[in-house]
Amino acid sequence: MEHLLATASKSGLDLEDLRFAQIMDRADPLARLRNEFAIPTVNQATGRDAADGNGLCVYLCGNSLGLMPKQSRRILNEEMDEWATKGVMGHFHHSKGRPWVGYRSQIVEKMAPIVGAEPVEVGVMNTLTTNLHLLLAAFYRPTDQRYKILIESKAFPSDHYAVESQIKWHGRPADALLLAEPRPGEHTLRTEDILSLIRQEGASIAVVMLSGVQYYTGQVFEMDRITAAAKAAGCVVGWDVTHAAGNVPLSLHDWGVDFACWCSYKYLNSGPGGISCFFVHERYAHDADLQRLTGWWGHDAESRFDMTNQFVPGVGAAGFEVSNTPILVAATLLGSLDVFSKTSMEELCKKSVLLTAYLEYLLQTRIGNRVEIITPGEHRGAQLSLLFASEIFEHVFGMLMSAGVICDERKPNCIRLAPVPLYNTFSDVWWAVDVIHAALYTSRD
Ligand SMILES: *Cc1c(COP(=O)(O)O)cnc(C)c1O
C-alpha cells in the first residue's frame, strides 16, 4: 500500500483516478508479459455482437481458468506437426528437441521452482482429483489408532468427495473425516485453531490434507507452521496447492511436506482440463517399499522397455507416474511454463500484492459498506472474495459480466475477483470497481 500511496502523491493524482492506474501500468516491469496471452474481446467473452464490444475484456477469472498463452498454441501445433510427419518416431527423434518419451522432464524442470521443489520431487500426470486418489493410495495407510484425515469444512467439493470416499474404501468409520471449521460468525480459519485441533486429535490423524489457498475465501494457510505441527504429531502432511501454484510463494521441499498436488489450468494457464502435477518429498525418493498404485511409466526409465514385469520404481516422483505422458495437454502446459520462465515467482508476487491491494483500496473507498471482503488482509494471493447483500447480488454480477468484466459467482452471494499479475493491469482493476460502483450507485436507487 505504501508504494501505491507514494506513487499517487508523486503524480499528484488520487488513487480513484483512472489516470493513476494508467501510470502504474506504464511503470509495471511485467507489463510486457500481457502480450504473451490471448485476451478475449468483450464481444467474444460475452457472446454478443455489440458495436462497442470490440475492446478487450477485463479478465479476472484466472483463478478458475487462466488465459491462453500464445506459446501454448504454437507448441501444441508443433506436436501435431510432429505426429503428422514422424508418427511413432516422435517419441525418440523430435525436430524441436522435445522427444515425447522424456517430455515430463521438461515440464518438471520448469515447474519445480514455481512450487519450491527439487525436480526429483515433481511428477506430471492425470487431472487433479485422480492424483489425489493416487497419492492417498500411497500415503493414507490407516490403522486402528491413526485413521483420520483432516480437511477444511468447506474444502472444494472434489477434495471432500475424494477424502470421504478413501475413508469408505478403507472401511473406516465416518468420524475419520475430521473437519476444521471457522469460528461462528467468521469466514476464515485461524491458524491457532488448526494447530490446536492437530494437538488434540494428532494421535488419531493419519493425514492432514488442507488446501494451500482456500478456493472460496482466498485465504492462504500458514503452510509452514501447519506442516511442522502436523509432522511433530506424527501425521503425514499433504497439500492441495491448486489455488496456490503460480499464485503465492511455496517451499514444499523446505517445509517438509510429504505430498502435494495441483491442477495447472488455473494460475498456471495450461488450458481447460489441463494436466495436473504432484509433489512427493525427496525423503521418499529411493523408498521402493512405499506401497503405491503402479503403471509402466513409474518404472525406472532406463529399464522400462526391458519388459521383464519386475517393477523397479523410478527415483522420486517419477516412480509414482502411471501412464505415458499425454503429450497434447502437456504441450499447452509447456507453453505456459515458458512464460513463467521469463519472470520469477518473486517478481510476480511483488506485482500481485500491489494489484490486490489496489483492488481492496478501491472497493473500500468507492463501494464502502455495500461489499464485504471475506479474504484476509494479510494471508492472501491474487483473489478477493466479495459478499453482497442477496437482493443486489445478481444485479452486480450481471452488470459485471455484461460490461465484459469476466469473474465468477459462487452461490449464494459471493463474487470472486482475481487480478493475475501475468496479464492483468491496474486499469483492469479500476474498471472492475467502476462497474460495481455504477451497478450500486447509479443505475438503481
Ligand atoms: C479446481 C479444483 C479442483 C478441480 O479438480 P479436477 O480434478 O481438476 O477437475 C479440485 N480441487 C480444488 C481445490 C480445486 O481448486
Ligand as a Chemical Component Dictionary entry (heavy atoms), coordinates in Angstrom:
data_LIG
# 
_chem_comp.id                   LIG 
_chem_comp.type                 NON-POLYMER 
_chem_comp.pdbx_formal_charge   0 
_chem_comp.three_letter_code    LIG 
# 
loop_
_chem_comp_atom.comp_id 
_chem_comp_atom.atom_id 
_chem_comp_atom.alt_atom_id 
_chem_comp_atom.type_symbol 
_chem_comp_atom.charge 
_chem_comp_atom.model_Cartn_x 
_chem_comp_atom.model_Cartn_y 
_chem_comp_atom.model_Cartn_z 
_chem_comp_atom.pdbx_ordinal 
LIG C1 C1 C 0 -10.087 -26.592 -9.372  1  
LIG C2 C2 C 0 -10.038 -27.528 -8.228  2  
LIG C3 C3 C 0 -10.346 -28.891 -8.399  3  
LIG C4 C4 C 0 -10.764 -29.458 -9.746  4  
LIG O1 O1 O 0 -10.449 -30.801 -9.825  5  
LIG P1 P1 P 0 -10.187 -31.550 -11.224 6  
LIG O2 O2 O 0 -9.860  -32.907 -10.801 7  
LIG O3 O3 O 0 -9.077  -30.819 -11.927 8  
LIG O4 O4 O 0 -11.457 -31.455 -12.010 9  
LIG C5 C5 C 0 -10.245 -29.725 -7.285  10 
LIG N1 N1 N 0 -9.856  -29.232 -6.074  11 
LIG C6 C6 C 0 -9.553  -27.934 -5.896  12 
LIG C7 C7 C 0 -9.100  -27.448 -4.546  13 
LIG C8 C8 C 0 -9.642  -27.041 -6.943  14 
LIG O5 O5 O 0 -9.357  -25.760 -6.761  15 
# 
loop_
_chem_comp_bond.comp_id 
_chem_comp_bond.atom_id_1 
_chem_comp_bond.atom_id_2 
_chem_comp_bond.value_order 
_chem_comp_bond.pdbx_ordinal 
LIG C1 C2 SING 1  
LIG C2 C3 SING 2  
LIG C2 C8 DOUB 3  
LIG C3 C4 SING 4  
LIG C3 C5 DOUB 5  
LIG C4 O1 SING 6  
LIG O1 P1 SING 7  
LIG P1 O2 DOUB 8  
LIG P1 O3 SING 9  
LIG P1 O4 SING 10 
LIG C5 N1 SING 11 
LIG N1 C6 DOUB 12 
LIG C6 C7 SING 13 
LIG C6 C8 SING 14 
LIG C8 O5 SING 15 
# 
